[in-house]
Amino acid sequence: MTESQVFGRILDRAGRADPYPLYAELRKTPVAALDDGGYVVSTYREIVALLHDPRVSSDRRNLAEHFADREPAPPGRAPAFIVVDPPEHDRLRGLAMRHFGPPGSPDLVTGLRPELTAIVTELIDAIAGDRRADIVEAVAYPFPVTVICRILGVPREDEPRFHAWSTEIVESFGPGDDHVAQRVRRRERAAEALGDYVRGLADARRRDPGRDLLSGLLTDDGPDGGMSMEEVVSTVTLLLVAGHETTVNLIANGMLTLLRHPEVLERMRHEPGLVVGVVEELLRYEPPVHFPATRVALDDITIGDTTIPRGAPIVLALAAGNRDPDHVRAPERFDPCREANEHLGFGGGVHYCFGAPLARLEAQTALAELTRRLRDPRLVADPPPYRPSSALRGPRRLLVDYDGVDP
Amino acid sequence: MRVVVDLTRCQGYGQCVFMAPEVFSMNGREALAYDPAPSADQRQNVLRAAAACPVQALHVERNAADPEPGPYPADGDGFRRDGRVVIVGSSLAGTRAAAVLRGEGFAGSLTLVGDEPGEPYDRPPLSKQVLSGRVPARGTALPRPPDLDAVWLRGTPATGLDLDRRRVILADGRDLPFDRLLIATGTRARPWPDPAEAALDGVCTLRTAQDATVLRRRLASGDGRVLVIGGGFTGSEIASVCRELGRPVTVAERGPAPLVGAFGGVVGAIAADLQRAHGVDLRCGIGVTALEGEDGRLRRARLSDGDVLEVDLAVAALGAVRNVEWLEGSGLAAGPWGVACDAGCRAFDINGLVTDDVFAAGDVARLPHPVYEYQFLALEHWGSAVAQAEVAAHNMLSGQTHRWPHLALPVFWSTQFGVEIKSVGVPTFADEVIIVQGSAREFRFVAVYGYRGRITAAVTFDQGMWLEFYQGLIEQAAPFPPRFRTVDPAGAACPVPAQVPDRVGATHGATVVVTGHDPAERRAWLVHRSR
């Protein structure tokens, strides 16, 4: 198989349940040139190098001309910070961070801890009377959605509306399939609709600000000025989508992995501290994001034996790097007690996942409570059915049988 | 509990702050501050923070309840089984070496000798968190390595070394026999040169926890102007804390700018802007000619331009003196420049021949670096101390073919005025410098240094995430000036002279002379001029 064929099979839905043997194949060529002119990087060291390489842009407007129609920049709207470079990226991210983390709001995430536990408790209580549940539908999806809605100031009851748009956007993300133009059109329509929805919320919040992130962005002038309305809309849209399409995978992948490793699940029941290492190892072993936003070479970049030409798109195969045997010993083993577990679960460099601390706490809370409370949980189908996206990879449903729910 | 952050590795992701905001905090965009001795009720949060660190830079002391690693394996090698290792100097490098020796299977006797009475502690926080009052001076003890089965001789300075008999002589008259010796005695603050003036109440230096205790008390108890003599890293960090505490401060720097000795005049000028932007009364090209007191208390300082400052607190931040006096007459190549060694941390004797059983690491060691034309570099950096300790300990246990060279590029950091300053390489090994990314005006930028057409160093202000990239360029001897396109380009037209100072002063006070005619009898001798 050529590298392009291997990569094609990774993108193919048929292989979604277990892409890891294909990643091993891909790693034989750390920096692989694809037939369409793009590059895919699959080894840990090379991925880390590119994540910290200032010649690598996250702004698709830097794509060479003949790639430009592949993933065009959204027309007219302010791009979200995930697809812009410093210094603009740093300004936008810094303004958003003032309402989410240090140095402006260092206690916000830890302060959510009691609330997170309460939400999970309620969700698990709701399936206490059953003997079978879909963990995605029951906990993994509604939990992070509820949390991100509260943080952002988005009404939870609007979820059915924005969920459809968000799914549309996410399913079309990541390295391409063969209906590119169609895919992009669908995504643009959904992004437009979601943007309009957020703009409507923002208008209301501006008149009547609350204590949420959306209100904060609208009213905070910051030391160097605040965000424009369009920047607020794109930032909140990004956080809304990212906040509820990724953690769902971390929790669902986590429960699936634990059910496949009953000895770890059993240990978690009497070692409450273990969940911290479990979540770190999940981020390495079954990360929710396999491919981050496509990068672009700003100049010819020679890495390994390959030169990526200026203007070429670069796909970073984070999940392949996480299992690179040159980086981590026994990479195919799920080991929650790994020392110095450096992984690419949240990417790296300036675009390191904005919501990482929240995702960690959510996953720790959900998995701790699920393992503690579900009596003798068992997988109904292994592998479970997967969501279509190769980039944001996780089960669509995770049916679990259990003998009851402890209080 | 105890925690230390390897700020050489830290890139300012801030994940630890999210997980344990009572222990870690961001001081500005990237600069991390932390409490090295958090209370026990923070343990779970600190463990969460350590797990979450994207570069795994947090080291948390093991709890007695945590599983200990198994017994150290002993192998057939006689020295490993029952050799005797003495480590003189039990601070960062000495304790790290001890841990590596045990970790690599050394089962013989291990003795650590230290002149300070307490447990080993971390020094970088002293000029930051401790001076600002966030943590007490005694609160920076280093995490204890798992049981080392070592003899600790604390508060017992070594006073001599007898290489022929392989013994370290202690101040209390005892001597310690060794098979292998590690010299890690570090440095001390260079005192104010006039002893009578230095003895005035209100004249301080900063190197030890005791120094920090004294200086902190004085900073907290007064509100008058503070004079900092010397605008190097320590002086600049002290000035930064003064401003943080709201105290007026004057920095008198003999050179054209602060940090000029480390970074040259171009980046030094930016550091000067940074100080002035934070209200420091910075006087460059100015020396302090006299410190005057009344009734034994400091009252004023006379400057070389004739100005007189009324101050009751002056900090002499004049750099460091290497602790080598105890090696005088030992026959080692030890002098004011430090202890010269090969790249494997094996000490040279005075003739320049390498010894096989005496090693040096940390601030006292001076090693040739192949990347810098094999020049001997004394790297007084936290990360270098750790890296050299690891190399020295490994080589103590290894035969000729398995020895490691210390080839790590020096990486350094300083936190001042809310900016995280980092460097990689040797910025003074340069003829030109160019700012390639960011904005000097905003105090967030990357400066790249070149020497004869290759990149030799990089300095970042609040741009630490790019440092590894430039480290790679130095390691590849990539051409200078860099000509590639980057994100956030600084738009500098072309490189400018780096304005680095001449490398002088290292051998001040000692000279080597050579005697004898026949190759078999030619010998080098160290002549001490003054001390």
Interface residues (C-beta under 8 A of the other chain):
Chain A: V48 A49 H52 D53 P54 R55 V56 S57 D85 P86 P87 G94 G101 P102 P103 P106 D107 V109 T110 G273 V276 G277 V279 E280 L298 D299 R310 A340 N341 E342 F346 G348 G349 V350 Y352 A356 P357 R360 Q364
Chain B: Y13 G14 Q15 V17 F18 M19 A20 P21 S25 M26 N27 G28 R29 Q44 N45 L47 R48 A51 A52 P54 V55 Q56 V436 Q437 G438 S439 V446 M465 W466 E468 F469 G472 F484 R485 T486 V487 D488
